[in-house]
Amino acid sequence: MTDFSDTYETDNGMTLPEGVHVFARKEALGNVAILEDSVTLHRLGTAEDFPEQAVAQAAIAVVEIDSDDPASLARLERLRAKRPSLPVIAGLQDAPVRTVRSLLRKGVSDVLELPFSSEELIAAIVDVSRDAKPSAPAVPTKLAPVVAVLGAAGGVGATTVATQLATMLSSRFGEGARTALVDLSLQSGDAGAYLDQRPRMTISHLFDAIDKIDDDLMRSVAVDCGDDLDLFAAPDDIDPIESASADAIARMIRETRKRYSAVVLDMPATLPNWAMPILLSADEVVLVGVGRIAALRHVKRKLSLLQMLGRERQNISIVLNRISGGLFKRSDVSQMEDLLGYDVAQTLEEDTQLVEEAQLQGVGVSTLQKRARLSRQIADLATSISAKIGKEY
């Protein structure tokens, strides 16, 4: 990254650092076009992906944001995750105070109103460049794929699916692979109980030291659950779910991805604002519902939300849980698929006794009864998910 010693002289006597990239729609640029010899302009929509090469080369990024569009906010989260030390100047229409504060808490260096004014932008760039500290060139980090498990409603068994899926994923990624299960049900996380674990430390310890996370701290919080699986448990204290910092959660997930082969997130059924960028950026969303016609409305509502966020349908796996064994036919699944307008990736037979015994012992159902139908179904789901998320890893 530049040390800001190479600068361009502007007409008003101020200097601009090298490597400023501006990402905005044409109508948001205002009179910034006069700086085109000094900055690199990328005329993009508010949710369009940033060019990889531009992100890698940027010393300062100026980004237009649509605060009403979760996809636009998620794009900013991805940029911050990919280049945590990159100074970012955000451009907002009307710049509401609440949004400005949120962006500044997330590490954005400055916020300007749209359309950009070249004078204000120059001043902001110069201020940011003075405050920025020289850093070594960023080294690309290979990040593990993320599977977000989301319940269509409370009580559908999403945590059971998340824990059982996580116990089987590592074996699909080859020798030495290890999976992290992160319980993001911050107010009522049960993943620890379902794996028969009572952790001394939880993800709140990571949030409290978000700028100092290292291997030792991650090892202290991670709970070895066997099956090449580590659990990062939900906090013990019950705080308002919206009080969680979106930036801290995103950074914690990134630090986890650096150290594991796959990351499974057990999402809260009632979604706070910080969960939206996670659902958009996850490699796969597993949507869990109950296998009854009357319960499909919950699945349809969450599907509508995922569609609104811009999720690609090929990266959504619908799982219908608690199917009555022996009574459920392929024609029933087809009927549900017609009602949903989506394929069902997997059905899971109801086997209360097996699930409860597995949770009591803190193991996967296949450890107890490998040939049980439910064990085979979860194994099929793990194989399907790993095939999808493992293509690029």
C-alpha positions as CSV (number, residue, x, y, z in Angstrom):
1,M,0.0,0.0,0.0
2,T,1.2,3.5,-0.7
3,D,2.7,5.5,2.1
4,F,1.0,8.6,0.7
5,S,4.4,10.2,-0.2
6,D,3.5,10.3,-3.9
7,T,0.8,12.9,-4.3
8,Y,-0.9,14.9,-7.0
9,E,-1.2,18.7,-6.9
10,T,-4.7,20.0,-7.4
11,D,-5.7,23.4,-8.8
12,N,-6.5,24.8,-5.3
13,G,-3.1,23.9,-3.9
14,M,-4.1,20.8,-1.9
15,T,-2.6,17.5,-2.6
16,L,-4.2,14.1,-3.2
17,P,-2.5,10.8,-2.4
18,E,-1.9,8.2,-5.1
19,G,-4.3,5.3,-5.3
20,V,-7.7,6.9,-4.6
21,H,-10.5,4.8,-6.1
22,V,-14.1,6.2,-6.3
23,F,-17.0,3.7,-6.7
24,A,-20.3,5.5,-7.4
25,R,-23.1,5.9,-9.9
26,K,-22.6,8.6,-12.5
27,E,-25.4,10.7,-11.0
28,A,-23.7,10.6,-7.6
29,L,-20.3,11.8,-8.8
30,G,-21.4,15.5,-8.9
31,N,-18.4,17.5,-10.2
32,V,-15.8,14.9,-9.2
33,A,-15.1,14.1,-12.8
34,I,-12.8,17.1,-12.8
35,L,-10.5,15.0,-10.6
36,E,-10.3,12.1,-13.0
37,D,-6.6,12.7,-13.6
38,S,-6.0,12.4,-9.9
39,V,-8.4,9.6,-8.8
40,T,-9.7,6.5,-10.5
41,L,-13.4,6.5,-11.1
42,H,-15.5,3.4,-11.2
43,R,-19.1,4.1,-12.3
44,L,-20.9,1.3,-10.4
45,G,-24.4,0.7,-9.0
46,T,-24.7,0.8,-5.2
47,A,-24.7,-3.0,-4.9
48,E,-22.4,-4.0,-7.8
49,D,-19.3,-5.9,-6.8
50,F,-16.1,-3.9,-6.6
51,P,-13.5,-4.9,-9.3
52,E,-11.0,-7.2,-7.6
53,Q,-8.0,-5.4,-9.1
54,A,-9.2,-2.0,-7.9
55,V,-9.8,-3.3,-4.4
56,A,-6.3,-4.8,-4.3
57,Q,-4.7,-1.5,-5.6
58,A,-6.7,1.0,-3.6
59,A,-5.0,3.1,-1.0
60,I,-8.2,5.0,-0.2
61,A,-11.7,3.9,-1.3
62,V,-14.6,6.3,-1.8
63,V,-17.8,4.3,-1.8
64,E,-21.4,5.3,-2.6
65,I,-23.8,3.5,-0.2
66,D,-27.6,3.1,-0.3
67,S,-28.4,2.9,3.4
68,D,-31.9,1.4,2.6
69,D,-30.4,-1.5,0.5
70,P,-29.0,-4.4,2.5
71,A,-27.1,-5.5,-0.5
72,S,-25.3,-2.2,-0.6
73,L,-24.4,-2.4,3.1
74,A,-23.3,-6.0,2.6
75,R,-21.0,-4.9,-0.2
76,L,-19.3,-2.5,2.2
77,E,-19.0,-5.3,4.8
78,R,-17.2,-7.5,2.2
79,L,-14.8,-4.7,1.4
80,R,-14.0,-4.1,5.1
81,A,-13.5,-7.8,5.6
82,K,-11.2,-8.1,2.6
83,R,-9.2,-5.0,3.3
84,P,-9.6,-4.2,7.1
85,S,-7.0,-1.5,7.1
86,L,-8.2,0.2,3.9
87,P,-9.4,3.8,4.6
88,V,-13.0,4.2,3.4
89,I,-14.9,7.4,2.7
90,A,-18.6,6.7,2.4
91,G,-21.1,8.7,0.3
92,L,-24.8,8.8,1.4
93,Q,-27.9,10.5,0.1
94,D,-29.1,12.8,2.9
95,A,-26.6,11.1,5.3
96,P,-29.0,10.3,8.2
97,V,-27.3,10.7,11.6
98,R,-28.1,7.2,12.8
99,T,-26.6,5.7,9.7
100,V,-23.5,7.9,9.8
101,R,-22.9,6.8,13.4
102,S,-23.2,3.2,12.4
103,L,-20.8,3.5,9.6
104,L,-18.2,5.3,11.7
105,R,-18.5,2.6,14.3
106,K,-17.8,0.1,11.6
107,G,-14.5,1.8,10.8
108,V,-15.5,4.1,7.9
109,S,-13.1,7.0,8.0
110,D,-15.5,9.8,6.9
111,V,-19.0,10.2,5.5
112,L,-20.0,12.7,2.8
113,E,-23.4,13.7,1.4
114,L,-24.3,12.9,-2.2
115,P,-23.8,14.0,-4.9
116,F,-20.1,14.4,-4.1
117,S,-18.6,17.8,-4.2
118,S,-15.0,17.8,-5.4
119,E,-14.0,20.4,-2.8
120,E,-15.4,18.3,0.1
121,L,-14.0,15.1,-1.3
122,I,-10.5,16.6,-1.7
123,A,-10.6,17.8,1.9
124,A,-11.8,14.4,3.1
125,I,-9.2,12.5,1.1
126,V,-6.4,14.7,2.4
127,D,-7.6,14.4,6.0
128,V,-7.8,10.6,5.8
129,S,-4.4,10.3,4.1
130,R,-2.8,12.3,7.0
131,D,-4.4,10.0,9.6
132,A,-3.6,6.8,7.7
133,K,-0.6,4.8,8.9
134,P,1.7,3.1,6.4
135,S,1.3,-0.6,6.3
136,A,2.8,-3.6,4.5
137,P,1.1,-4.7,1.3
138,A,-1.9,-6.9,2.0
139,V,-1.2,-10.6,1.6
140,P,-4.2,-12.5,0.2
141,T,-5.7,-14.8,2.9
142,K,-7.6,-17.9,2.0
143,L,-10.9,-17.8,3.8
144,A,-13.0,-20.9,4.6
145,P,-16.5,-21.1,3.1
146,V,-19.5,-20.1,5.3
147,V,-22.7,-22.0,5.8
148,A,-25.5,-20.0,7.5
149,V,-28.2,-22.2,9.0
150,L,-31.5,-20.3,9.4
151,G,-34.7,-21.4,10.9
152,A,-37.9,-20.5,9.1
153,A,-39.4,-19.9,12.5
154,G,-38.5,-20.6,16.1
155,G,-38.6,-24.2,17.2
156,V,-38.2,-25.9,13.8
157,G,-35.0,-27.6,14.8
158,A,-32.5,-25.3,13.0
159,T,-29.9,-25.7,15.8
160,T,-30.2,-29.4,15.7
161,V,-29.6,-29.3,11.9
162,A,-26.6,-26.9,12.4
163,T,-24.9,-29.0,15.0
164,Q,-25.5,-32.3,13.2
165,L,-24.4,-30.9,9.9
166,A,-21.3,-29.4,11.4
167,T,-20.2,-32.8,12.9
168,M,-20.1,-34.3,9.4
169,L,-18.6,-31.5,7.3
170,S,-14.9,-31.9,8.1
171,S,-14.7,-35.4,6.8
172,R,-16.0,-34.1,3.4
173,F,-13.0,-31.6,3.2
174,G,-10.3,-34.2,3.5
175,E,-7.6,-35.1,6.0
176,G,-6.7,-32.4,8.5
177,A,-9.9,-30.4,7.8
178,R,-11.6,-28.8,10.8
179,T,-15.0,-27.1,11.0
180,A,-16.1,-24.2,13.3
181,L,-19.6,-24.0,14.5
182,V,-20.4,-20.4,15.6
183,D,-23.6,-19.9,17.7
184,L,-25.0,-16.5,16.7
185,S,-28.3,-17.0,18.5
186,L,-26.9,-14.5,21.0
187,Q,-29.9,-14.4,23.3
188,S,-30.8,-18.1,23.4
189,G,-28.0,-20.1,21.9
190,D,-28.4,-23.8,22.5
191,A,-25.6,-25.2,20.4
192,G,-23.4,-25.8,23.5
193,A,-26.2,-27.7,25.2
194,Y,-26.9,-29.8,22.1
195,L,-23.2,-30.8,22.0
196,D,-23.2,-31.3,25.8
197,Q,-20.7,-28.6,26.3
198,R,-20.5,-25.9,29.1
199,P,-17.8,-23.6,27.8
200,R,-15.9,-21.3,30.1
201,M,-15.4,-18.7,27.4
202,T,-17.8,-17.6,24.6
203,I,-17.8,-15.4,21.5
204,S,-18.3,-12.4,23.8
205,H,-14.7,-12.7,24.7
206,L,-13.8,-12.4,21.0
207,F,-16.0,-9.3,20.7
208,D,-14.3,-7.7,23.8
209,A,-10.9,-8.2,22.2
210,I,-11.8,-7.8,18.5
211,D,-8.7,-5.8,17.7
212,K,-6.4,-8.3,19.5
213,I,-7.7,-11.6,18.2
214,D,-4.8,-14.1,17.8
215,D,-4.4,-17.9,17.7
216,D,-4.1,-18.2,21.4
217,L,-7.4,-16.3,22.1
218,M,-9.2,-18.3,19.4
219,R,-7.9,-21.6,20.9
220,S,-9.1,-20.4,24.4
221,V,-12.6,-19.8,23.1
222,A,-12.9,-22.8,20.8
223,V,-14.4,-25.9,22.4
224,D,-13.3,-29.2,21.0
225,C,-16.4,-31.3,20.4
226,G,-14.8,-34.2,18.6
227,D,-15.6,-35.1,14.9
228,D,-12.9,-32.4,14.0
229,L,-15.4,-29.8,15.2
230,D,-14.9,-26.7,17.4
231,L,-17.7,-24.8,19.0
232,F,-17.8,-21.0,19.5
233,A,-20.6,-20.7,22.0
234,A,-23.2,-17.9,22.4
235,P,-22.7,-15.5,25.3
236,D,-24.0,-16.4,28.7
237,D,-25.5,-13.0,29.4
238,I,-28.7,-12.0,27.6
239,D,-28.3,-8.5,26.1
240,P,-30.6,-6.8,23.5
241,I,-29.9,-8.6,20.2
242,E,-29.5,-5.3,18.3
243,S,-26.8,-4.3,20.8
244,A,-24.3,-6.5,19.1
245,S,-21.8,-4.7,16.9
246,A,-22.2,-5.7,13.2
247,D,-18.5,-4.8,12.6
248,A,-17.3,-7.0,15.6
249,I,-19.4,-9.9,14.4
250,A,-18.1,-9.6,10.8
251,R,-14.5,-9.4,12.0
252,M,-15.0,-12.3,14.3
253,I,-16.3,-14.4,11.5
254,R,-13.4,-13.4,9.3
255,E,-10.9,-14.4,12.0
256,T,-12.7,-17.8,12.3
257,R,-12.6,-18.3,8.5
258,K,-8.8,-17.8,8.5
259,R,-8.3,-20.8,10.8
260,Y,-10.8,-23.4,9.7
261,S,-11.8,-25.4,6.6
262,A,-15.5,-24.6,6.9
263,V,-17.6,-22.3,9.2
264,V,-21.2,-23.1,10.1
265,L,-23.2,-20.3,11.6
266,D,-26.3,-21.0,13.7
267,M,-28.4,-17.9,13.0
268,P,-31.1,-16.5,15.2
269,A,-34.6,-17.1,14.0
270,T,-35.6,-13.5,14.6
271,L,-33.1,-11.6,12.5
272,P,-31.5,-8.3,13.7
273,N,-30.0,-5.9,11.2
274,W,-26.5,-7.2,11.7
275,A,-27.6,-10.6,10.3
276,M,-28.6,-9.3,6.9
277,P,-25.1,-8.8,5.5
278,I,-24.1,-12.3,6.8
279,L,-27.0,-13.9,5.0
280,L,-26.1,-12.2,1.8
281,S,-22.4,-12.9,1.9
282,A,-22.5,-16.5,3.2
283,D,-21.5,-19.1,0.6
284,E,-24.6,-21.2,1.4
285,V,-27.8,-20.6,3.3
286,V,-29.5,-23.7,4.8
287,L,-33.2,-22.7,5.4
288,V,-34.8,-25.1,7.9
289,G,-38.5,-25.6,8.1
290,V,-41.0,-28.2,9.4
291,G,-42.2,-30.7,6.8
292,R,-45.9,-29.9,7.0
293,I,-48.0,-28.0,4.5
294,A,-49.4,-25.7,7.2
295,A,-45.8,-24.7,8.2
296,L,-44.7,-23.7,4.7
297,R,-45.8,-20.1,5.1
298,H,-42.8,-19.6,7.5
299,V,-40.4,-21.0,4.9
300,K,-42.0,-18.8,2.1
301,R,-41.5,-15.7,4.3
302,K,-37.9,-16.3,4.9
303,L,-37.4,-17.2,1.2
304,S,-38.9,-13.8,0.3
305,L,-36.4,-12.1,2.6
306,L,-33.5,-14.0,1.1
307,Q,-34.7,-13.0,-2.4
308,M,-35.0,-9.4,-1.3
309,L,-31.4,-9.5,-0.1
310,G,-30.4,-10.8,-3.5
311,R,-29.4,-14.3,-2.6
312,E,-29.0,-16.6,-5.7
313,R,-31.5,-19.4,-5.5
314,Q,-28.8,-22.0,-6.3
315,N,-27.1,-21.1,-3.0
316,I,-30.1,-21.7,-0.8
317,S,-30.7,-25.2,0.4
318,I,-34.2,-25.9,1.9
319,V,-34.3,-28.6,4.5
320,L,-37.7,-29.9,5.8
321,N,-37.3,-31.3,9.2
322,R,-39.3,-33.7,11.4
323,I,-40.9,-35.7,8.6
324,S,-43.1,-38.5,9.7
325,G,-41.3,-41.7,8.8
326,G,-43.1,-44.1,6.5
327,L,-45.9,-41.8,5.8
328,F,-44.1,-39.2,3.7
329,K,-43.9,-39.8,0.0
330,R,-42.0,-38.2,-2.9
331,S,-45.4,-36.8,-4.1
332,D,-45.7,-34.9,-0.8
333,V,-42.3,-33.3,-1.3
334,S,-43.2,-32.4,-4.9
335,Q,-46.4,-30.7,-3.6
336,M,-44.4,-28.7,-1.2
337,E,-41.9,-27.7,-3.8
338,D,-44.7,-26.5,-6.0
339,L,-46.1,-24.4,-3.2
340,L,-42.6,-23.0,-2.4
341,G,-41.4,-22.5,-6.0
342,Y,-38.1,-24.0,-4.8
343,D,-36.6,-27.5,-4.8
344,V,-36.2,-29.2,-1.4
345,A,-32.6,-30.1,-0.9
346,Q,-33.2,-32.6,1.9
347,T,-35.9,-34.0,4.1
348,L,-35.1,-35.2,7.6
349,E,-37.1,-37.9,9.3
350,E,-38.4,-37.3,12.8
351,D,-36.4,-39.5,15.2
352,T,-36.8,-37.9,18.6
353,Q,-35.2,-40.7,20.6
354,L,-32.0,-40.7,18.5
355,V,-31.7,-36.9,18.5
356,E,-32.2,-36.6,22.2
357,E,-29.7,-39.4,22.9
358,A,-27.1,-37.8,20.6
359,Q,-27.6,-34.4,22.3
360,L,-27.3,-36.0,25.7
361,Q,-24.0,-37.5,24.8
362,G,-22.9,-34.5,22.7
363,V,-22.2,-36.5,19.5
364,G,-23.5,-36.7,16.0
365,V,-26.4,-39.1,15.4
366,S,-24.3,-41.1,13.0
367,T,-21.9,-41.9,15.9
368,L,-24.8,-43.6,17.7
369,Q,-26.6,-45.2,14.7
370,K,-24.7,-44.8,11.5
371,R,-27.3,-46.8,9.6
372,A,-30.4,-44.9,10.9
373,R,-32.4,-43.2,8.2
374,L,-31.9,-39.8,9.9
375,S,-28.1,-40.3,10.0
376,R,-28.0,-41.1,6.3
377,Q,-30.2,-38.1,5.5
378,I,-27.9,-35.7,7.4
379,A,-24.9,-37.4,5.7
380,D,-26.5,-36.7,2.4
381,L,-27.0,-33.1,3.3
382,A,-23.4,-32.7,4.4
383,T,-22.2,-34.2,1.1
384,S,-24.5,-31.9,-0.9
385,I,-23.4,-28.8,1.0
386,S,-19.7,-29.6,0.9
387,A,-19.9,-30.2,-2.9
388,K,-21.4,-26.8,-3.4
389,I,-19.2,-24.7,-1.1
390,G,-16.0,-26.7,-1.8
391,K,-15.8,-26.0,-5.5
392,E,-13.6,-22.9,-5.1
393,Y,-11.7,-24.0,-2.0
